[in-house]
Amino acid sequence: MTKQAPLDDQITLDQLDRDPFPIYRRLRAEAPVLRVKAAGRTLLTKAVDTKYVKDNPGIFSSDDPNTPMKRAFRAHTLMRKDGEEHRRERMAMAPAFAAKVIQNDWMPRYEEIARDYVGRLPRGEVVDLFSILSGAYAARGLAILLGMEEASDEDMLEWSQALIEGAGNFGWRDAPFARSDRANDAIDALLDSIQDRHRAAPNNSAFSVMLNADDPIAMSQIYANIKIAIGGGINEPRDALNTILYGLLTNPDQLEEVKRNDDWDKAFEEGVRWVAPISASSRLVTEDTEIRGYLIPKGDTVMTIQASANRDEELFDNGEVFQVYRDKNPHQSFGNGPHFCQGTHVARRAVGKVMLPILFDRFPDMEIPDTDAVIWRGFGFRGPVQIPVLLK
C-alpha cells in the first residue's frame, strides 16, 4: 500500500522565515515530498513537482479553504478560485495590464516617479533603501495603476503588509488578522469614495475598467481584486528590487558587465530566481494522487516551494549563487498555469527597465558598507527588510 510522505515536526515557521534555503537544500536531497507539521502542509521542493502541481489545476485546486487568505481579505478572492470563475475575475482587470497600456500609460508614470524619488535621495549618505525608496516606488506606481492615487505611499505600504501578513498567518494568530481588518476597512472606505470619479471619467486603471465594464463582476469581487493587487503588487517589485541590488552590489564584476551591456533585464530575472519574492503557494488536492511514490490524499494541502525549485540542482548549476549570465534561467517566480502572475510585465519593466538604470545612473558607485546589516525575512514572501546602502 502506498504510504503518505514522512511527517516532520522539527521544522518551524520561524526557521523558514529567517533562512529557509539550507532547509530547502536538505529537503531537495533527502525529502522532496515532506509533510511539515508547523505549516500544516505537504512541502514540495523540486522544480518538476512544483511545475506539475501548477500545470494541473484539476487535481491541485487553488480553492484551498485551509489558508488564512479568505480571513485576511474578508473575501473569497480570485487567487483561491479555478476555472471559469477564476478566469472571469482575472479578465476583469486584464485591460489595465495590456501590453500597450503598460507601455503607453504606466511606464511613463513609473519613470516620472523613479526620477522624482531617486532625485530625493541624499548623496554620500548611508540609507536603508527598503524604507526610503523601494517600497515607496512600488506603492506610488501601483496606486496610479489601480486608480487610487488618493492613497498615500504610507497607506499603500501599510495595507499591503497587513494583507500579506494576514494571508501568511498560518498560525492563525489574532494580531495579524486585526491588522488586516483595519486595512480592509480603510481600503473599502477609499474605494467607496472614488467610485463617482471613475464612473464620470473612465480611464485604463484597474478600478476604472472593472467599474465601467459592460458586464462587470460583483462589486465585492472588484474590491477583492484591488486588495489582491495591493497585497502582491507592492511586495513583489519591492523585494525584487532590493534583492537585485544586493546581488549586483555584492558581485561588482557582474554589475560592471550589466552596466556595460545594459543587461538590466537579465539582472532582474536572476534576482527573482535567486530569491523568489513569492516563495510558496498552496494547492488543495481534489483526488487521491501520488507524487514521487507517496500518496497525496484528497483533501490534503500541498505547498509548492518555488523558492526551492528555483535553486534545484537538476536545472541550475550553482543555484545558490547570484549569477546574472546563466545559460538558461527557467525560474518559476511568477508561477505557471492559469495563475501566472498578472503583474509580471509591470514588475519587469518598472524594476528592470526603469528603476535600476535610473538608480545606477545617479549613484554609479553605490555600495553596501556592511552586508551583515542587511536583514532578510519571509517564508511565503521573501526579500530584504533592511538594506543599508552608501549612495555615491
N, C-alpha and C positions, 0 to 999 in steps of 0.2 A: 504494500500500500504506500502510495506517495505521501511523504511527510511534509509538514509545513517547515518553513525556514526556521533556523535556530532563533531563539529569543535572547536578546542582550538586555541585562538590567544594570549594566555598568556605565554606559554612555549617558551623559547628562545633557540637558539643553544648554546649560551654562558652558560646558565644554565646546559644544557645537557653535555657540555664539562667539566664544573667544577665538578659537582657532580650529576649524573643522578639518583642515586639509590633511594633517597627519592621520586623523581618524579615517578619512576617505581613502587615503593611500593604502592603509592597512585593510580596509574592507574590500577594496578592489582586488587585492591579492588573496584574501582569506575568506571573506564572507560577502560577496557582492549582492546577495539577497539576504537581508537580515531584518528580523522584527526587533524594533528598538522600543523598549517599554516606555521610556520617558517621552517619546514622540507619539506613541500610540499608533505607529505606522510601520509598514514594511519598507525599509530603505533600499533603493536600487541605485548602485553607484557606478555601473558600467554603461558606456555610451550606447551599445547596441540595445540594452534593455530599456534605457530611458527613452530612446527614439521609438522603440517598438510600442511602448505604452502610449506615447503621444500620437502615434500614427494609427492607433486602433481604439477610437473613442467608443465603439460599440461594446467593447469589453471593459475598457477603463474609462469610466464616465467622469466628467468634470463635476457632475451633480453630487458632490460629496457632502452629506448633511453633517458630517462629524467635524468639519473645520469651523473655526471661530469666525469665519468671514461674514456669514449671514448676521450673526450677532453684532459684529463690529460695524457693518454697513447698514444695519437695520433694513436689509433688503436681500432678496434672492437675486444676485447680480448675474450678468452675462458670463462672468468668469466661472460660474458654477452651473452653467447650462450647456446643453448639447443640441445638435441637430438644427432644425428649423427655428426653434425658439432662440437659440444662441445666434444663428445667422441673422435673424431679423433685427435683433438688438445691436449686433455688431455693425450691420449695414446702415443702421440709423445714423451712426456717426461717420460713416465712411466718406461722405463728401468733404468733410473737413480735413481728411488725411489723403486726399487725392494728390497725385504727384504734382500736377500743375498748381494746385492750391498751396502745397508746401513750398514750391519753388517761388511762386509769384506773390503770395500773401504772407507766409510765415517767415521764410528765411530773411527777407529784408528787415523784418521787425526784430528777429533774433540778432542780426548783425548790428542793428542800432543799439540794442540792449547790451550786447557784448562790448562794443566800443565804449559805451557810457560807463558800464560797471567796471571794466578793466581800467578805464581812464581815471577812476576814482581811487585806485589802489596806490598806496604810498611807496614810492621808490626808496630802496635802501633799507627797508624795514622787514622784520620777520612777521608774517601774518598767517593766521590759520585760514587757508582757502576754503575749508569746509564751511566755516561760519560767515566768512566775509564775501565769498564770490560764488562758489559752485551751486549751492542751494538757491541762492537769490536769483541767479541767472536762469536756472531751470524753472523756478517759480514764476518769474515775470513772463517768460515766453509762454508757459503753459496757460497762465491766466488770460493772455491775449488769444491764444489758440482756442480756448474753451469759451471765450466770450464773456468772461467775468473779470474784466480789468479793474472793477471796483475793489476787488480783494487786494490787500497789501501783500508784499512778499512774505511778511511775518505771518499773516493769516494763512497763506497757501502752505508755507512750510509747517506750521503747527497742524493744520488739518491733515496734510499728507502723513506726517509722522504719527499722528493719533490714529488714523485709519490703518496704517501699516502695522503699528504695534498691536492694535486690536485684532487685525486679521491674523497675526502671528502669535496670538495669545493662547498657545496650545495648553498652557497650564490653567486656563480659564480663571485667571485672577480678576478681582473686581476692579482694581485701579485702571488697567488699560481700557476696559470697557467704559468706565466712567469718562475717561478722556475722549474716547471715540464718540460717545454720546454727545459731548459738548461740541465736537467738530460737526457731527451730523446736524445738530440744531443750528449752528452758525451757517453752514452751507445752505441748508434749506431756506433760511431767512434771506440770504443774499439772492439765491435763485428766484425766490418769490418776488423780490423787489425789482429784478431786471427783466422780467418777462415782457412787460409792456414795451420796453425799449427795443427788444429783439423782434417783437411782432410788428412794431411800427417801421423798423428799418432792418430788414433781414440782411444777413451777411454770411460769410463762409465759416464762421466759428461753429464749434460743435454744438453748443447750446442752441444757437440760432437755427442751424439746419435741422435739428431734431424737432424744435418747436414748430417750425414752418413747413414741415414735410406734408405732402399730400395725404399720406396715410400714417400719421405719427404713432409711435409706440406710446404706451401708457405713461402718464406724467411721472408716476412713481419710478418707472424704469428710466426715463430721461434723467431724473435726478440721480438714480443709482449709477448710470453710465458716467455722469460727470464725476461722481465720487470715485469710481474706479480709475478714471483718468487722473484725478488728483493724487490718488494713492501711488500709482506706478509711474506717472508721468513726471514726477519730480525726483523721486529716489533713483530711478534708473539712470537718467542722464547725469545727475549729480554724482552718483557713486562711480559711474563710468569715467567721468572727467577726472575725479580725484585719483582713481586707480591708474589711469593712463599717465597722469602727471607723475605719480610715484614711480611707475615703471620706467618712464623716459628719464626722469631726473636721477634715478639710481643706475642708469645704464647710459652714460654720456656718449659712448661711441654710437649706440643706436640712435640717440637723439640727434646727433650731428648728421647721420645718414638720412634720417627722416626729414630734417630741415633741408638738406641738400637736394633731395628728390621730391620734396613736397608730398611725402607719403603719410599725411595725417590720417587718411582713411585706413591704411594698414595698421597704424598705431592704435586707432580706435578698435579695430577688430581683434587685435591681440589683447588689448586691455580687457575687453568684455569676455574674452575667452579665459584669460588668466584668472580673473576674479569675476565670476558671473554676478552682475548686480541683482538679478532674480535667481537665487541659487537653488531653490527647491519648489516643487509643485506637487499637489496631492491629486490622486485619482481614485474613485470608488470602483471596486471590482464588481461587475454586474453578473458574472457567472463564474463557476469554478474554472480555474485555468492553471497553467504551470509556467514557471519561469525558472530556467536552469534546473529542471527536475524537481522543484519544490512546488507543492500545492499552494496556490493563492486562492483561498476560498471566496465565494460570493459574499459580499458584504465587508470584506477586508478593505483597508485603505493602503494603497501603495504611495510612496513618495519618490518621485524621480529627482535625483540629485544632479542637476545639470552642472553645478559647480564641480562635481567629481567627474562627470562624463567629459567635461572639457579638458581634463588632465589625464584621460585614460591612456595608458601606455600602449594600447593596441592602435591608437590613432595618432598619438603625439609623441615625438621624441623630446625628452626633457620637458615634459608638460608642466612641471612645477616651476619652470623658469619663464620669465617675461622675455619673449624673443620675437620682435616685430617681423623679421624677414624669415618666416616659415615657408616651406614649400607649399603647404596646404593648411587650411585652418577651418575644418568643418565643425565649428563650435555650435552649441545648442542654446546659447544665451537668450535668444529671442523666441525659443520654443520651435515647434514644428506642428504640422497638422492644423486643424480648424482654429486652434487658439494661438496661432502665431501672433506675436505682439504687434498690435495695430500701430503703435507709435514708433516702430523700429526706424522708419526712414526719417522721421523728425529727429530722433536722437542721433542718428548717424550724421546728419547734416549739421544739427545745432552744435554738437561737440566736435566732430571730426573736420567739418568744412568751415565752421565759423569760429568757435571759441579757441581751439588750440592754436591755429595760426595767428590769431589776433593777440593772444596772451604772450606767445613766444616772440612776436614781433616787438611788443613793448618791453618785455623783460627777457631778452635773449640769453642772459646768463643766470637765470633763476637757479637756486639750489636748495636742497633740503639740508639744513645745517646739522640736524640730529635725527637720523632715521628711527631711533628709539622713541622719539617723541610722537611719531605717527602711530595712531591708535586705530586698529581695525576691529569691527564688530559685525555680527549678524549671522544668522543661520538661514532663514528664508530669504532675506535681503541682506547683501553684504557690501561693504566698502569702508574706506577710512572715515572715521567720525571726528578725526583731528589730523590735520596735515599742515604743520607749520613750515612755511616756505620763505626764504630770503629773496625778496624781489629786487633784481638788479639786471 
